[in-house]
Amino acid sequence: MDGKNGISRREFFKVTGAAGAAVAGLAACGNDRGRNDAGEGVHTGQMTYRTNPTTGDRVSLLGFGMMRLPTVGGRSAREGVEEIDQEMVNRMVDHAMANGVNYFDTSPAYCQGLSERATGIALSRYPRDSYFIATKLSNFAVSTQTREASIAMYRASMEELQVDYLDYYLLHSIGSGGMKNLEDRYLKNGMLDFLLEEREAGRIRNLGFSYHGDVGVFDYLLSRHDTYKWDFVQIQLNYLDWRYAKEINPRNTNAEYLYEELAKRGIPAVIMEPLLGGRLSNVADNIVAMLKERDPESSVASWAFRFAGSHPDVLTVLSGMTKMEHLEDNLRTYSPLRPLSGEEFGFLQRAADLMMQYDTIPCNDCKYCMPCPYGIDIPAILLHYNKCLNEGNVSVSTQDENYRKARRAYLVGYDRSVPKLRQADHCTGCDQCSPHCPQNIDIPAELHRISEYVEKLKQDTL
């Protein structure tokens, strides 16, 4: 990797040669498959690859996040209890593989616990050495945190994935719950020691962790790098969180800090949330206009993926793709990557500055807060609020001449997006949701705020 080229990442956005630094360590390979079994057209471009300095793995810059798999009803498997559309999963995996994607990220917690099985079915049709599987020890529930239960979860992952070794294995969502959570899930029960032994035995090829929350836990694990020898770390990185994650939520950590701390230790970064759960593909209209004026042919989402991929110590960028069109757009972005220039980094920083003028709620639609015991559709409520805010349909100013139109648009859209019995006014404040939120959102407080806003809009119509 080019991460050792001596360029100061503190000056990353100021150096005009940053794009060249990102390109220097990339490799591209041809594709002789022509057309995959599902009949999807194959791109003429060549996937961009990065090399893992620990194992020499040549990893596609686009990683397939198996967390939003399609269901038979066409929605993401995170949105309900519909059966996963295995035929469509197979088609998407075939198209991804035919175009050079070789990194697939899953978890026992994804898609109501069915992601690993669907992933295993799709990938088992290919030679084992043609892809890399990443999965996680998702022992969030207290009942799964004993040594025995955690080992059982680890072994069940290999069974579901139909493999006898794991390429990339993660301690899942480190930082959530602070040091006590780390101790309970991985240290006191001896699970981290067990996983280190499994790596030594070759059943885990690369060991790392994904990070959300308490930066003290992140710093602690990096301080033990000489002991644990982390092969990679998964972090949330995008052009809004680069410098504004902590301002958006004081309990979060700026991506710039996370990336720099990994880079100076030579630890490759795997990137999650490059689109912030889709928020960076649904930005305010004035920002869409900025991006389109700059590059009319590229999607709004592609800017976020280029930002993530242009950092030289990024190994792969995960995208949770539900539809073939999502995969197609991402393949166009990374086949090959056009690294951002120093001037383009500055352009996106200005876009982020403008976004911070909007008081959006940092919901990534991960649905870890669900199900609500009272049936409230938490993500739908928060995302509708954000969508209307970006479109200018959230306003409480009666002086605004567009207020009546905006008010009507919000209320009509709210009733269409969220059934009345699942709306914010039914929140009891039980707070069973907030502890599970990787973004540390005070969910009851936000639901109460939205409920009051909706009530005000309704009163104003009387």
Contacts in CASP RR format, 6 or more apart in sequence:
PFRMAT RR
TARGET T0000
AUTHOR 0000-0000-0000
METHOD contacts of the structure
MODEL  1
MDGKNGISRREFFKVTGAAGAAVAGLAACGNDRGRNDAGEGVHTGQMTYR
TNPTTGDRVSLLGFGMMRLPTVGGRSAREGVEEIDQEMVNRMVDHAMANG
VNYFDTSPAYCQGLSERATGIALSRYPRDSYFIATKLSNFAVSTQTREAS
IAMYRASMEELQVDYLDYYLLHSIGSGGMKNLEDRYLKNGMLDFLLEERE
AGRIRNLGFSYHGDVGVFDYLLSRHDTYKWDFVQIQLNYLDWRYAKEINP
RNTNAEYLYEELAKRGIPAVIMEPLLGGRLSNVADNIVAMLKERDPESSV
ASWAFRFAGSHPDVLTVLSGMTKMEHLEDNLRTYSPLRPLSGEEFGFLQR
AADLMMQYDTIPCNDCKYCMPCPYGIDIPAILLHYNKCLNEGNVSVSTQD
ENYRKARRAYLVGYDRSVPKLRQADHCTGCDQCSPHCPQNIDIPAELHRI
SEYVEKLKQDTL
1 25 0 8 1.000
1 50 0 8 1.000
1 51 0 8 1.000
1 52 0 8 1.000
1 53 0 8 1.000
1 268 0 8 1.000
1 312 0 8 1.000
1 313 0 8 1.000
2 21 0 8 1.000
2 22 0 8 1.000
2 23 0 8 1.000
2 24 0 8 1.000
2 25 0 8 1.000
2 312 0 8 1.000
3 21 0 8 1.000
3 263 0 8 1.000
3 266 0 8 1.000
3 312 0 8 1.000
3 313 0 8 1.000
4 266 0 8 1.000
5 21 0 8 1.000
5 24 0 8 1.000
5 312 0 8 1.000
7 15 0 8 1.000
7 17 0 8 1.000
7 18 0 8 1.000
7 21 0 8 1.000
7 312 0 8 1.000
8 15 0 8 1.000
9 259 0 8 1.000
9 260 0 8 1.000
9 263 0 8 1.000
9 264 0 8 1.000
9 313 0 8 1.000
10 260 0 8 1.000
12 18 0 8 1.000
12 311 0 8 1.000
12 345 0 8 1.000
13 342 0 8 1.000
13 345 0 8 1.000
13 346 0 8 1.000
13 349 0 8 1.000
14 342 0 8 1.000
15 21 0 8 1.000
15 342 0 8 1.000
16 341 0 8 1.000
16 342 0 8 1.000
16 343 0 8 1.000
17 342 0 8 1.000
18 310 0 8 1.000
18 339 0 8 1.000
18 340 0 8 1.000
18 341 0 8 1.000
18 342 0 8 1.000
18 345 0 8 1.000
19 310 0 8 1.000
19 339 0 8 1.000
19 340 0 8 1.000
19 341 0 8 1.000
19 342 0 8 1.000
20 339 0 8 1.000
21 312 0 8 1.000
22 309 0 8 1.000
22 310 0 8 1.000
22 311 0 8 1.000
22 312 0 8 1.000
22 337 0 8 1.000
22 339 0 8 1.000
23 337 0 8 1.000
23 339 0 8 1.000
24 312 0 8 1.000
25 50 0 8 1.000
25 51 0 8 1.000
25 312 0 8 1.000
26 48 0 8 1.000
26 49 0 8 1.000
26 50 0 8 1.000
26 61 0 8 1.000
26 336 0 8 1.000
26 337 0 8 1.000
27 48 0 8 1.000
27 49 0 8 1.000
27 51 0 8 1.000
27 58 0 8 1.000
28 46 0 8 1.000
28 47 0 8 1.000
28 48 0 8 1.000
28 49 0 8 1.000
28 336 0 8 1.000
29 46 0 8 1.000
29 47 0 8 1.000
29 49 0 8 1.000
29 58 0 8 1.000
29 100 0 8 1.000
30 46 0 8 1.000
31 42 0 8 1.000
31 46 0 8 1.000
31 47 0 8 1.000
31 98 0 8 1.000
31 99 0 8 1.000
31 100 0 8 1.000
33 42 0 8 1.000
33 98 0 8 1.000
34 42 0 8 1.000
34 98 0 8 1.000
35 41 0 8 1.000
35 42 0 8 1.000
35 98 0 8 1.000
36 42 0 8 1.000
36 94 0 8 1.000
36 95 0 8 1.000
36 97 0 8 1.000
36 98 0 8 1.000
37 94 0 8 1.000
38 90 0 8 1.000
38 91 0 8 1.000
38 94 0 8 1.000
38 95 0 8 1.000
40 91 0 8 1.000
40 94 0 8 1.000
40 95 0 8 1.000
40 98 0 8 1.000
40 324 0 8 1.000
41 95 0 8 1.000
42 95 0 8 1.000
42 98 0 8 1.000
42 99 0 8 1.000
43 99 0 8 1.000
43 331 0 8 1.000
43 332 0 8 1.000
43 335 0 8 1.000
45 335 0 8 1.000
45 336 0 8 1.000
46 335 0 8 1.000
46 336 0 8 1.000
47 60 0 8 1.000
47 61 0 8 1.000
47 62 0 8 1.000
47 99 0 8 1.000
47 100 0 8 1.000
47 101 0 8 1.000
47 331 0 8 1.000
47 334 0 8 1.000
47 335 0 8 1.000
47 336 0 8 1.000
48 60 0 8 1.000
48 61 0 8 1.000
48 334 0 8 1.000
48 335 0 8 1.000
48 336 0 8 1.000
48 337 0 8 1.000
49 58 0 8 1.000
49 59 0 8 1.000
49 60 0 8 1.000
49 61 0 8 1.000
50 58 0 8 1.000
50 59 0 8 1.000
50 61 0 8 1.000
50 268 0 8 1.000
50 314 0 8 1.000
50 315 0 8 1.000
50 316 0 8 1.000
51 57 0 8 1.000
51 58 0 8 1.000
51 59 0 8 1.000
52 58 0 8 1.000
52 59 0 8 1.000
52 206 0 8 1.000
52 231 0 8 1.000
52 232 0 8 1.000
52 268 0 8 1.000
52 315 0 8 1.000
53 266 0 8 1.000
53 268 0 8 1.000
54 206 0 8 1.000
54 231 0 8 1.000
54 232 0 8 1.000
54 268 0 8 1.000
55 205 0 8 1.000
55 206 0 8 1.000
55 231 0 8 1.000
57 132 0 8 1.000
57 167 0 8 1.000
57 205 0 8 1.000
57 206 0 8 1.000
58 102 0 8 1.000
59 102 0 8 1.000
59 103 0 8 1.000
59 132 0 8 1.000
59 315 0 8 1.000
59 316 0 8 1.000
60 100 0 8 1.000
60 101 0 8 1.000
60 102 0 8 1.000
60 103 0 8 1.000
60 316 0 8 1.000
60 334 0 8 1.000
61 309 0 8 1.000
61 314 0 8 1.000
61 316 0 8 1.000
61 317 0 8 1.000
61 334 0 8 1.000
61 337 0 8 1.000
62 96 0 8 1.000
62 101 0 8 1.000
62 103 0 8 1.000
62 305 0 8 1.000
62 316 0 8 1.000
62 317 0 8 1.000
62 319 0 8 1.000
62 330 0 8 1.000
62 331 0 8 1.000
62 333 0 8 1.000
62 334 0 8 1.000
63 101 0 8 1.000
63 103 0 8 1.000
63 104 0 8 1.000
63 105 0 8 1.000
63 316 0 8 1.000
63 317 0 8 1.000
63 318 0 8 1.000
63 319 0 8 1.000
64 92 0 8 1.000
64 93 0 8 1.000
64 96 0 8 1.000
64 101 0 8 1.000
64 103 0 8 1.000
64 104 0 8 1.000
64 105 0 8 1.000
64 318 0 8 1.000
64 319 0 8 1.000
64 320 0 8 1.000
64 321 0 8 1.000
64 327 0 8 1.000
65 104 0 8 1.000
65 105 0 8 1.000
65 106 0 8 1.000
65 318 0 8 1.000
65 319 0 8 1.000
65 320 0 8 1.000
65 321 0 8 1.000
66 104 0 8 1.000
66 105 0 8 1.000
66 106 0 8 1.000
66 110 0 8 1.000
66 111 0 8 1.000
66 115 0 8 1.000
66 118 0 8 1.000
66 119 0 8 1.000
66 320 0 8 1.000
67 78 0 8 1.000
67 105 0 8 1.000
67 106 0 8 1.000
67 107 0 8 1.000
67 110 0 8 1.000
67 111 0 8 1.000
67 115 0 8 1.000
67 320 0 8 1.000
67 366 0 8 1.000
68 76 0 8 1.000
68 77 0 8 1.000
68 78 0 8 1.000
68 111 0 8 1.000
68 320 0 8 1.000
68 321 0 8 1.000
68 322 0 8 1.000
69 76 0 8 1.000
69 77 0 8 1.000
69 84 0 8 1.000
69 85 0 8 1.000
69 89 0 8 1.000
69 110 0 8 1.000
69 111 0 8 1.000
69 115 0 8 1.000
69 118 0 8 1.000
69 322 0 8 1.000
70 76 0 8 1.000
70 77 0 8 1.000
70 84 0 8 1.000
70 85 0 8 1.000
70 88 0 8 1.000
70 89 0 8 1.000
70 92 0 8 1.000
70 322 0 8 1.000
70 323 0 8 1.000
71 77 0 8 1.000
71 79 0 8 1.000
71 80 0 8 1.000
71 82 0 8 1.000
71 83 0 8 1.000
71 84 0 8 1.000
71 85 0 8 1.000
72 82 0 8 1.000
72 83 0 8 1.000
72 84 0 8 1.000
72 85 0 8 1.000
73 82 0 8 1.000
73 85 0 8 1.000
74 82 0 8 1.000
74 85 0 8 1.000
74 322 0 8 1.000
75 82 0 8 1.000
75 322 0 8 1.000
76 322 0 8 1.000
77 84 0 8 1.000
77 110 0 8 1.000
77 111 0 8 1.000
77 112 0 8 1.000
77 114 0 8 1.000
77 115 0 8 1.000
78 110 0 8 1.000
78 111 0 8 1.000
78 365 0 8 1.000
78 366 0 8 1.000
78 367 0 8 1.000
79 367 0 8 1.000
80 112 0 8 1.000
81 112 0 8 1.000
84 111 0 8 1.000
84 114 0 8 1.000
84 118 0 8 1.000
86 118 0 8 1.000
86 121 0 8 1.000
86 122 0 8 1.000
89 118 0 8 1.000
89 119 0 8 1.000
89 121 0 8 1.000
89 122 0 8 1.000
90 121 0 8 1.000
90 122 0 8 1.000
90 125 0 8 1.000
91 324 0 8 1.000
92 321 0 8 1.000
92 324 0 8 1.000
92 327 0 8 1.000
93 104 0 8 1.000
93 122 0 8 1.000
93 123 0 8 1.000
95 324 0 8 1.000
95 327 0 8 1.000
96 327 0 8 1.000
96 331 0 8 1.000
97 126 0 8 1.000
97 130 0 8 1.000
97 131 0 8 1.000
99 331 0 8 1.000
99 335 0 8 1.000
100 335 0 8 1.000
101 331 0 8 1.000
102 130 0 8 1.000
102 131 0 8 1.000
102 132 0 8 1.000
103 131 0 8 1.000
103 132 0 8 1.000
103 134 0 8 1.000
103 168 0 8 1.000
103 316 0 8 1.000
104 119 0 8 1.000
104 123 0 8 1.000
104 131 0 8 1.000
104 132 0 8 1.000
104 133 0 8 1.000
104 134 0 8 1.000
105 134 0 8 1.000
105 135 0 8 1.000
105 168 0 8 1.000
105 270 0 8 1.000
105 318 0 8 1.000
106 115 0 8 1.000
106 116 0 8 1.000
106 119 0 8 1.000
106 133 0 8 1.000
106 134 0 8 1.000
106 135 0 8 1.000
106 136 0 8 1.000
106 161 0 8 1.000
107 115 0 8 1.000
107 116 0 8 1.000
107 135 0 8 1.000
107 136 0 8 1.000
107 138 0 8 1.000
107 172 0 8 1.000
108 115 0 8 1.000
108 116 0 8 1.000
108 135 0 8 1.000
108 136 0 8 1.000
108 138 0 8 1.000
108 153 0 8 1.000
108 156 0 8 1.000
108 157 0 8 1.000
108 160 0 8 1.000
109 136 0 8 1.000
109 138 0 8 1.000
109 140 0 8 1.000
109 172 0 8 1.000
110 116 0 8 1.000
111 118 0 8 1.000
116 135 0 8 1.000
116 157 0 8 1.000
116 160 0 8 1.000
116 161 0 8 1.000
117 160 0 8 1.000
119 133 0 8 1.000
119 160 0 8 1.000
119 161 0 8 1.000
120 160 0 8 1.000
120 161 0 8 1.000
120 162 0 8 1.000
120 163 0 8 1.000
121 162 0 8 1.000
123 131 0 8 1.000
123 133 0 8 1.000
123 161 0 8 1.000
123 162 0 8 1.000
124 162 0 8 1.000
128 163 0 8 1.000
132 167 0 8 1.000
132 168 0 8 1.000
133 161 0 8 1.000
133 163 0 8 1.000
133 166 0 8 1.000
133 167 0 8 1.000
133 168 0 8 1.000
134 166 0 8 1.000
134 167 0 8 1.000
134 168 0 8 1.000
134 169 0 8 1.000
134 170 0 8 1.000
134 270 0 8 1.000
135 157 0 8 1.000
135 161 0 8 1.000
135 166 0 8 1.000
135 168 0 8 1.000
135 169 0 8 1.000
135 170 0 8 1.000
136 169 0 8 1.000
136 170 0 8 1.000
136 171 0 8 1.000
136 172 0 8 1.000
136 210 0 8 1.000
137 150 0 8 1.000
137 153 0 8 1.000
137 154 0 8 1.000
137 169 0 8 1.000
137 170 0 8 1.000
137 171 0 8 1.000
137 172 0 8 1.000
137 185 0 8 1.000
137 186 0 8 1.000
137 191 0 8 1.000
137 195 0 8 1.000
138 153 0 8 1.000
138 172 0 8 1.000
138 173 0 8 1.000
139 145 0 8 1.000
139 149 0 8 1.000
139 150 0 8 1.000
139 153 0 8 1.000
139 172 0 8 1.000
139 185 0 8 1.000
139 191 0 8 1.000
140 172 0 8 1.000
140 173 0 8 1.000
140 185 0 8 1.000
140 436 0 8 1.000
142 184 0 8 1.000
143 149 0 8 1.000
144 150 0 8 1.000
144 153 0 8 1.000
145 184 0 8 1.000
145 185 0 8 1.000
145 189 0 8 1.000
146 189 0 8 1.000
147 189 0 8 1.000
147 190 0 8 1.000
147 191 0 8 1.000
147 194 0 8 1.000
150 185 0 8 1.000
150 189 0 8 1.000
150 191 0 8 1.000
150 194 0 8 1.000
151 191 0 8 1.000
151 194 0 8 1.000
154 169 0 8 1.000
154 195 0 8 1.000
154 198 0 8 1.000
157 166 0 8 1.000
158 164 0 8 1.000
158 165 0 8 1.000
158 166 0 8 1.000
158 203 0 8 1.000
164 203 0 8 1.000
165 202 0 8 1.000
165 203 0 8 1.000
165 204 0 8 1.000
165 205 0 8 1.000
166 203 0 8 1.000
166 204 0 8 1.000
166 205 0 8 1.000
167 205 0 8 1.000
167 206 0 8 1.000
168 205 0 8 1.000
168 206 0 8 1.000
168 208 0 8 1.000
168 231 0 8 1.000
168 232 0 8 1.000
168 270 0 8 1.000
169 195 0 8 1.000
169 198 0 8 1.000
169 199 0 8 1.000
169 204 0 8 1.000
169 206 0 8 1.000
169 207 0 8 1.000
169 208 0 8 1.000
170 207 0 8 1.000
170 208 0 8 1.000
170 209 0 8 1.000
170 210 0 8 1.000
170 234 0 8 1.000
171 185 0 8 1.000
171 186 0 8 1.000
171 192 0 8 1.000
171 195 0 8 1.000
171 208 0 8 1.000
171 209 0 8 1.000
171 210 0 8 1.000
172 209 0 8 1.000
172 210 0 8 1.000
173 210 0 8 1.000
173 211 0 8 1.000
173 212 0 8 1.000
173 438 0 8 1.000
174 182 0 8 1.000
174 209 0 8 1.000
174 210 0 8 1.000
174 211 0 8 1.000
174 212 0 8 1.000
174 217 0 8 1.000
174 218 0 8 1.000
174 221 0 8 1.000
175 181 0 8 1.000
175 182 0 8 1.000
175 211 0 8 1.000
175 212 0 8 1.000
175 213 0 8 1.000
175 214 0 8 1.000
175 216 0 8 1.000
175 217 0 8 1.000
175 218 0 8 1.000
176 212 0 8 1.000
176 213 0 8 1.000
176 214 0 8 1.000
176 438 0 8 1.000
177 213 0 8 1.000
177 214 0 8 1.000
177 435 0 8 1.000
178 213 0 8 1.000
178 214 0 8 1.000
178 216 0 8 1.000
178 217 0 8 1.000
179 214 0 8 1.000
179 216 0 8 1.000
179 217 0 8 1.000
179 220 0 8 1.000
181 217 0 8 1.000
182 217 0 8 1.000
182 220 0 8 1.000
182 221 0 8 1.000
185 191 0 8 1.000
186 192 0 8 1.000
192 228 0 8 1.000
195 204 0 8 1.000
195 207 0 8 1.000
196 207 0 8 1.000
196 228 0 8 1.000
198 204 0 8 1.000
199 205 0 8 1.000
199 206 0 8 1.000
199 207 0 8 1.000
205 231 0 8 1.000
206 231 0 8 1.000
206 232 0 8 1.000
207 228 0 8 1.000
207 230 0 8 1.000
207 231 0 8 1.000
208 230 0 8 1.000
208 231 0 8 1.000
208 232 0 8 1.000
208 233 0 8 1.000
208 234 0 8 1.000
209 221 0 8 1.000
209 230 0 8 1.000
209 233 0 8 1.000
209 234 0 8 1.000
210 233 0 8 1.000
210 234 0 8 1.000
210 235 0 8 1.000
210 270 0 8 1.000
210 272 0 8 1.000
211 217 0 8 1.000
211 218 0 8 1.000
211 233 0 8 1.000
211 234 0 8 1.000
211 235 0 8 1.000
211 236 0 8 1.000
211 253 0 8 1.000
211 258 0 8 1.000
212 236 0 8 1.000
212 438 0 8 1.000
212 439 0 8 1.000
213 251 0 8 1.000
213 252 0 8 1.000
213 253 0 8 1.000
213 438 0 8 1.000
213 440 0 8 1.000
214 251 0 8 1.000
215 253 0 8 1.000
215 257 0 8 1.000
218 253 0 8 1.000
218 258 0 8 1.000
218 261 0 8 1.000
219 261 0 8 1.000
221 228 0 8 1.000
221 230 0 8 1.000
222 230 0 8 1.000
222 233 0 8 1.000
222 261 0 8 1.000
222 262 0 8 1.000
222 265 0 8 1.000
222 267 0 8 1.000
225 265 0 8 1.000
225 267 0 8 1.000
230 267 0 8 1.000
231 267 0 8 1.000
231 268 0 8 1.000
232 267 0 8 1.000
232 268 0 8 1.000
232 269 0 8 1.000
232 270 0 8 1.000
232 315 0 8 1.000
233 262 0 8 1.000
233 267 0 8 1.000
233 268 0 8 1.000
233 269 0 8 1.000
233 270 0 8 1.000
234 269 0 8 1.000
234 270 0 8 1.000
234 271 0 8 1.000
234 272 0 8 1.000
234 318 0 8 1.000
235 255 0 8 1.000
235 258 0 8 1.000
235 259 0 8 1.000
235 262 0 8 1.000
235 269 0 8 1.000
235 270 0 8 1.000
235 271 0 8 1.000
235 272 0 8 1.000
236 245 0 8 1.000
236 255 0 8 1.000
236 258 0 8 1.000
236 271 0 8 1.000
236 272 0 8 1.000
236 273 0 8 1.000
237 255 0 8 1.000
237 258 0 8 1.000
237 259 0 8 1.000
237 269 0 8 1.000
237 271 0 8 1.000
237 272 0 8 1.000
237 273 0 8 1.000
237 274 0 8 1.000
237 308 0 8 1.000
237 311 0 8 1.000
237 314 0 8 1.000
238 255 0 8 1.000
238 273 0 8 1.000
238 274 0 8 1.000
238 275 0 8 1.000
238 276 0 8 1.000
238 280 0 8 1.000
238 304 0 8 1.000
238 307 0 8 1.000
238 308 0 8 1.000
239 280 0 8 1.000
239 303 0 8 1.000
239 304 0 8 1.000
239 307 0 8 1.000
239 348 0 8 1.000
239 349 0 8 1.000
239 351 0 8 1.000
239 352 0 8 1.000
240 248 0 8 1.000
240 276 0 8 1.000
240 279 0 8 1.000
240 280 0 8 1.000
240 352 0 8 1.000
240 355 0 8 1.000
240 356 0 8 1.000
241 248 0 8 1.000
241 252 0 8 1.000
241 254 0 8 1.000
241 255 0 8 1.000
241 273 0 8 1.000
241 276 0 8 1.000
242 254 0 8 1.000
242 255 0 8 1.000
242 256 0 8 1.000
242 307 0 8 1.000
242 349 0 8 1.000
242 352 0 8 1.000
243 254 0 8 1.000
243 255 0 8 1.000
243 256 0 8 1.000
243 349 0 8 1.000
243 352 0 8 1.000
244 254 0 8 1.000
244 352 0 8 1.000
244 355 0 8 1.000
244 356 0 8 1.000
245 252 0 8 1.000
245 253 0 8 1.000
245 254 0 8 1.000
245 255 0 8 1.000
246 252 0 8 1.000
246 253 0 8 1.000
246 254 0 8 1.000
247 356 0 8 1.000
248 356 0 8 1.000
248 362 0 8 1.000
249 362 0 8 1.000
249 439 0 8 1.000
249 440 0 8 1.000
249 441 0 8 1.000
251 440 0 8 1.000
252 362 0 8 1.000
252 439 0 8 1.000
252 440 0 8 1.000
258 269 0 8 1.000
259 269 0 8 1.000
259 311 0 8 1.000
259 313 0 8 1.000
262 268 0 8 1.000
262 269 0 8 1.000
262 313 0 8 1.000
263 269 0 8 1.000
263 313 0 8 1.000
266 313 0 8 1.000
267 313 0 8 1.000
268 313 0 8 1.000
268 314 0 8 1.000
268 315 0 8 1.000
269 311 0 8 1.000
269 313 0 8 1.000
269 314 0 8 1.000
269 315 0 8 1.000
270 314 0 8 1.000
270 315 0 8 1.000
270 316 0 8 1.000
270 317 0 8 1.000
270 318 0 8 1.000
271 308 0 8 1.000
271 309 0 8 1.000
271 314 0 8 1.000
271 316 0 8 1.000
271 317 0 8 1.000
271 318 0 8 1.000
272 318 0 8 1.000
273 364 0 8 1.000
274 280 0 8 1.000
274 304 0 8 1.000
274 305 0 8 1.000
274 307 0 8 1.000
274 308 0 8 1.000
274 317 0 8 1.000
274 318 0 8 1.000
274 319 0 8 1.000
275 281 0 8 1.000
275 301 0 8 1.000
275 304 0 8 1.000
275 305 0 8 1.000
275 319 0 8 1.000
276 304 0 8 1.000
276 362 0 8 1.000
276 364 0 8 1.000
277 364 0 8 1.000
277 365 0 8 1.000
277 366 0 8 1.000
278 301 0 8 1.000
278 364 0 8 1.000
278 365 0 8 1.000
279 360 0 8 1.000
279 363 0 8 1.000
279 364 0 8 1.000
279 386 0 8 1.000
280 300 0 8 1.000
280 301 0 8 1.000
280 303 0 8 1.000
280 304 0 8 1.000
281 299 0 8 1.000
281 300 0 8 1.000
281 301 0 8 1.000
281 304 0 8 1.000
282 300 0 8 1.000
282 386 0 8 1.000
282 387 0 8 1.000
282 390 0 8 1.000
283 291 0 8 1.000
283 300 0 8 1.000
283 351 0 8 1.000
283 355 0 8 1.000
283 390 0 8 1.000
284 354 0 8 1.000
284 355 0 8 1.000
284 358 0 8 1.000
284 389 0 8 1.000
284 390 0 8 1.000
284 391 0 8 1.000
284 392 0 8 1.000
285 390 0 8 1.000
285 391 0 8 1.000
285 392 0 8 1.000
286 354 0 8 1.000
287 351 0 8 1.000
287 354 0 8 1.000
287 355 0 8 1.000
288 300 0 8 1.000
290 351 0 8 1.000
290 354 0 8 1.000
291 298 0 8 1.000
291 300 0 8 1.000
291 303 0 8 1.000
291 351 0 8 1.000
292 300 0 8 1.000
294 347 0 8 1.000
295 303 0 8 1.000
298 333 0 8 1.000
299 329 0 8 1.000
301 329 0 8 1.000
301 330 0 8 1.000
302 329 0 8 1.000
302 332 0 8 1.000
302 333 0 8 1.000
303 348 0 8 1.000
303 351 0 8 1.000
305 317 0 8 1.000
305 319 0 8 1.000
305 330 0 8 1.000
305 333 0 8 1.000
305 334 0 8 1.000
306 333 0 8 1.000
306 337 0 8 1.000
306 338 0 8 1.000
306 339 0 8 1.000
306 340 0 8 1.000
306 344 0 8 1.000
307 340 0 8 1.000
307 345 0 8 1.000
307 348 0 8 1.000
308 314 0 8 1.000
308 317 0 8 1.000
309 317 0 8 1.000
309 334 0 8 1.000
309 337 0 8 1.000
309 339 0 8 1.000
310 337 0 8 1.000
310 339 0 8 1.000
310 340 0 8 1.000
310 345 0 8 1.000
317 334 0 8 1.000
319 326 0 8 1.000
319 330 0 8 1.000
320 326 0 8 1.000
321 327 0 8 1.000
321 330 0 8 1.000
340 348 0 8 1.000
358 389 0 8 1.000
358 390 0 8 1.000
359 389 0 8 1.000
360 385 0 8 1.000
360 386 0 8 1.000
360 389 0 8 1.000
360 390 0 8 1.000
361 382 0 8 1.000
361 385 0 8 1.000
361 386 0 8 1.000
361 441 0 8 1.000
361 446 0 8 1.000
362 439 0 8 1.000
362 441 0 8 1.000
363 379 0 8 1.000
363 382 0 8 1.000
363 383 0 8 1.000
363 386 0 8 1.000
363 439 0 8 1.000
363 441 0 8 1.000
364 438 0 8 1.000
364 439 0 8 1.000
365 379 0 8 1.000
365 383 0 8 1.000
366 379 0 8 1.000
366 438 0 8 1.000
367 379 0 8 1.000
368 436 0 8 1.000
368 437 0 8 1.000
368 438 0 8 1.000
369 378 0 8 1.000
369 379 0 8 1.000
369 433 0 8 1.000
369 434 0 8 1.000
369 436 0 8 1.000
369 437 0 8 1.000
369 443 0 8 1.000
370 377 0 8 1.000
370 378 0 8 1.000
370 379 0 8 1.000
370 433 0 8 1.000
372 378 0 8 1.000
372 432 0 8 1.000
372 433 0 8 1.000
373 430 0 8 1.000
373 432 0 8 1.000
374 426 0 8 1.000
374 427 0 8 1.000
374 428 0 8 1.000
374 430 0 8 1.000
375 421 0 8 1.000
375 422 0 8 1.000
375 426 0 8 1.000
376 422 0 8 1.000
376 423 0 8 1.000
376 424 0 8 1.000
376 426 0 8 1.000
376 427 0 8 1.000
376 447 0 8 1.000
377 418 0 8 1.000
377 419 0 8 1.000
377 422 0 8 1.000
377 423 0 8 1.000
378 433 0 8 1.000
378 443 0 8 1.000
378 447 0 8 1.000
380 417 0 8 1.000
380 418 0 8 1.000
380 422 0 8 1.000
381 418 0 8 1.000
381 423 0 8 1.000
381 424 0 8 1.000
381 447 0 8 1.000
381 450 0 8 1.000
382 441 0 8 1.000
382 446 0 8 1.000
382 450 0 8 1.000
383 417 0 8 1.000
384 413 0 8 1.000
384 414 0 8 1.000
384 417 0 8 1.000
384 418 0 8 1.000
385 394 0 8 1.000
385 450 0 8 1.000
388 394 0 8 1.000
388 406 0 8 1.000
388 409 0 8 1.000
388 410 0 8 1.000
388 413 0 8 1.000
391 409 0 8 1.000
392 406 0 8 1.000
393 405 0 8 1.000
393 406 0 8 1.000
393 409 0 8 1.000
393 410 0 8 1.000
394 406 0 8 1.000
394 410 0 8 1.000
394 453 0 8 1.000
395 402 0 8 1.000
395 403 0 8 1.000
395 406 0 8 1.000
395 407 0 8 1.000
396 453 0 8 1.000
396 456 0 8 1.000
397 403 0 8 1.000
398 460 0 8 1.000
400 406 0 8 1.000
407 457 0 8 1.000
407 460 0 8 1.000
407 461 0 8 1.000
410 454 0 8 1.000
410 457 0 8 1.000
411 454 0 8 1.000
411 457 0 8 1.000
411 458 0 8 1.000
411 461 0 8 1.000
414 423 0 8 1.000
414 454 0 8 1.000
423 451 0 8 1.000
423 454 0 8 1.000
424 447 0 8 1.000
424 448 0 8 1.000
424 450 0 8 1.000
424 451 0 8 1.000
424 454 0 8 1.000
425 451 0 8 1.000
425 454 0 8 1.000
425 455 0 8 1.000
427 444 0 8 1.000
427 447 0 8 1.000
427 448 0 8 1.000
427 451 0 8 1.000
429 444 0 8 1.000
429 447 0 8 1.000
429 448 0 8 1.000
430 444 0 8 1.000
431 443 0 8 1.000
431 444 0 8 1.000
433 443 0 8 1.000
433 444 0 8 1.000
434 440 0 8 1.000
434 441 0 8 1.000
434 442 0 8 1.000
434 443 0 8 1.000
434 444 0 8 1.000
437 443 0 8 1.000
END
